[in-house]
Amino acid sequence: MTQLDGAPVPGQGGPAAPGAAPGQPPAPGSEYAYAPTAAAFPAQGAPPPPGAAPAGPYNPAQPPFPAPNAGQQYGYTAPPPADGGAGYGYPQQQPGYAFPGAPVPAPPKRRNPVMVWGGIIGGVLAIAIVAGLVVLFTENKKDPDTPSADGGTSSTGGTTDSSTTDPSAGTGGGSGGSGGKAGSYSLAWTAAKPANAASGSQLLGIWGADKAVVRADSYGIRALNSVDGKELWTLAPPAGSKEFCAVSYGVNSKHIAAVALNTGDSDCSTVGAVDISTGKLLWSAKVSTERMSSPTLTVTEKVIGIGGNVAGAVNIADGSPVWQFQPRDKDCNVYGKVAGTQIAVSDRCYGSNANPKSQLVLVDTDTGKTTSPAPVPFTGSIERIDKVVSDQPLVLLVTSGPNGDYILPFDKSNKPMTPMSVKEPGADSLRLSGQADAFTQNVVSGTTLYVQTNPSKPAVNAYDLTTGKRLWSSTGGTNDGIRLVSGTDKDGKVRAVLDMGYGKGAKIVTLAPADGAVTELGTITSQKNSDFIGSSTTEYVLQSDGSLFGFARSAGSDAPVVKYAKK
């Protein structure tokens, strides 16, 4: 394992024994041809007929989530890079957000973990990783005149963090940009908090469809009109459930999202499908006999994929079981995390014949068939997947390895590359967000991982996933705070919001992949909610026309959702 600057982990032993290194074939006598999946989840009752009420004690006709106003969430989708890079409307890049409006190319074969906005899940957003949970918005193909998803460009230049001690850090400061003039962003509307908003409600996901922006939190799901901020619909947790405990990172081309419901004692094994065009809960069903406290969910055109202490999929049309992952032995426990069109699953075995005791495999979300060329052995006593940092390319955060937590990237053939420690020499461990999170702390684009560093020294660091080396560190020219924006622009550049200090508003910039050079997109004019800008508890999404949306972590915020229009 290497550290993120490319150096070996202190105290790390020599090369792993044969069969123990990630990505190597299993040791002689071991077997990878075991059947990883069963036909389906435990049998449920017959699926309800079309139009029937959701299964179980859930009643979508229950009074809607009260309150005239709502916080929302967003996903932003940019066209896929010219080299065929990822996308989350299906594949290749990572979590990002999308808005309606811009033309979108035909959807890739695989779903990309980014928020979806518009009619058909289209182009790919550069992967933005969130600390909370983010959902990709597909863009609307019906609006051919919508500006490109980069939100505009300029050539004002910028600086990077010159105080870094890492010799590999770039100097930055280049002019960058593709020309154009930076504009100004003024407040378009603010969605007031719901009258009954609970201060403890936490943002779970952000979705979009046509001209609606949808914010999902633990106490309800609400849609706003993206033009004027007026409420379109609300959906409360159905009768028999206490709250929403998880939602899918994105929606499919039919605007269907997945939710998990807490039916008591933190049992979130009941899953449902929501049509975010109408705000209707289409069905709900208990999908496992085992209690799941914090499942992760993904949607494809065919199924809802589920990862937790069980892994499998149910039919997106009615919740009927499709497949369930089966461990190698009866004495093995399963742990899964969804990653778009794949699910990363590890099992830990306690029997004397299991070798290795724990391993990781990748399976197809639709079918449950194995997609990894060979199992990846886990050697730590309690080593396991913690987060899916990106699904295209696949990047996992693994905890409790023999040398600590580490990042495990995969190549296009699903072979693991060199693991990299999240601990840098002389610095705190990197704090990474994943696709089950709602706030962006990191973004993956191509083979580069961009990470927002700790508030004590606000900056964005860029790392080469193939080597683990830090490429550069940039403050963006501010000492008061920098916040990554979900996704990347059409050129693969990450975006950020810079806090320029009290009463000075904020700036929206891009950071060049090569050296972190800053290009200003616009300045947010100061207003009474100026401290909302740059907040560490706010998620930002750029629409294709340059509009900026901010989503507060809590629905109880005085400004749960804010839109700024570019002039």
Sequence and secondary structure as in RCSB ss.txt:
>XXXX:A:sequence
MTQLDGAPVPGQGGPAAPGAAPGQPPAPGSEYAYAPTAAAFPAQGAPPPPGAAPAGPYNPAQPPFPAPNAGQQYG
YTAPPPADGGAGYGYPQQQPGYAFPGAPVPAPPKRRNPVMVWGGIIGGVLAIAIVAGLVVLFTENKKDPDTPSAD
GGTSSTGGTTDSSTTDPSAGTGGGSGGSGGKAGSYSLAWTAAKPANAASGSQLLGIWGADKAVVRADSYGIRALN
SVDGKELWTLAPPAGSKEFCAVSYGVNSKHIAAVALNTGDSDCSTVGAVDISTGKLLWSAKVSTERMSSPTLTVT
EKVIGIGGNVAGAVNIADGSPVWQFQPRDKDCNVYGKVAGTQIAVSDRCYGSNANPKSQLVLVDTDTGKTTSPAP
VPFTGSIERIDKVVSDQPLVLLVTSGPNGDYILPFDKSNKPMTPMSVKEPGADSLRLSGQADAFTQNVVSGTTLY
VQTNPSKPAVNAYDLTTGKRLWSSTGGTNDGIRLVSGTDKDGKVRAVLDMGYGKGAKIVTLAPADGAVTELGTIT
SQKNSDFIGSSTTEYVLQSDGSLFGFARSAGSDAPVVKYAKK
>XXXX:A:secstr
 B TTS B TT  SS  TTTSTT    TT  S S  EESSSS       TT   SSS  TTS     S       
      TT  B TTTTBS S    S S      SS  SSB  SSS  S   EEEESS   B    TT TTS  TT
           TT   TT        S S   EEEEEEEEE   TT  TT BEEEEEEETTEEEEEETTEEEEEE
TTT  EEEEE   TT  EEEEE S   TT EEEEEEE STT   EEEEEETTTTEEEEEEE  SS  SS EEEE 
SSEEEEESSSEEEEETTT  EEEEE  SSTTEEEEEEEETTEEEEEEEE STT SSSEEEEEEETTT  B SSS 
EEE STT EEEEEEEETTEEEEEEEETTEEEEEEB TTS B   EES  TTS      BTT SSEEEEEETTEEE
EE  TTS  EEEEETTT  EEEEE TT SS EEEEEEE TTS EEEEEE  TTS EEEEEE TTT  EEEEEEE 
  TTGGGTT TTEEEEE TTS EEEEESBTTSS SEEEEEE 
